[in-house]
């Protein structure tokens, strides 16, 4: 008997990867099947809009729900751009409270499902979601967590420590940097308000155009430093993601899915903390 978890808005299965490694069975739910070359969801996937799920069907059958509802609007409205601020004001219009309800619909659906299932839930989203859904219980770098977050969580490195080149805790253990993109644009385009450019994992085409490359080794072990896992995606074997790549293009969509993937170290930690002790010694 293995504990069973449900992964909502599963994407490429970052949560599921960690759960599987720690001995769980997982069923994922998403509105589409994400598959980009060898990258795909690693377990059973149900194609279903989570807003149509009745959590009572899971009651007594599952031990944990994990979820990563879409974060694009939250991320955009956290930007210092005039259009982003205008959109935030549009959602905050008190004469139209239904707008915020629509904005938070998927986030709230995750919470509803967990309540109906009478099951713990851990929800991941971006820091910019906090003004809309409430303060996160934990920040793994830029990965914000809500719900039944364990009391003991991995510690991330402060920005000051990173600038000083500190890579280990005083006890010698490895720090988790916990940053999604280390301050740069993922697509090497230098968006409005971005003070520092050329901070992106780029492919040889960028070098040909004179765009400075990220220092070698900076993107090593992204699953341990809490970065969004785009480092291995933007390499010489993949299309160059730039202004020439449309926002709905397969290359941009694939890159976005990889970037949004939960770090393995975080997923494994949550999996270990919630792993049921069915019998003494059965779960190590």
Secondary structure as UniProt FT lines:
FT   STRAND          4..8
FT   TURN            11..12
FT   HELIX           14..21
FT   TURN            22..23
FT   STRAND          25..30
FT   STRAND          35..36
FT   TURN            37..38
FT   STRAND          39..40
FT   STRAND          44..47
FT   HELIX           50..52
FT   HELIX           55..58
FT   TURN            59..61
FT   STRAND          64..67
FT   HELIX           72..77
FT   HELIX           82..92
FT   TURN            94..95
FT   HELIX           98..103
FT   HELIX           105..117
FT   STRAND          121..126
FT   HELIX           127..129
FT   HELIX           130..133
FT   STRAND          138..140
FT   TURN            141..142
FT   STRAND          143..147
FT   HELIX           159..163
FT   TURN            164..165
FT   TURN            170..171
FT   TURN            182..183
FT   TURN            186..187
FT   TURN            192..193
FT   HELIX           204..208
FT   TURN            209..210
FT   TURN            216..221
FT   HELIX           222..225
FT   TURN            229..233
FT   TURN            236..237
FT   TURN            243..244
FT   TURN            247..248
FT   HELIX           250..259
FT   HELIX           264..274
FT   TURN            280..282
//
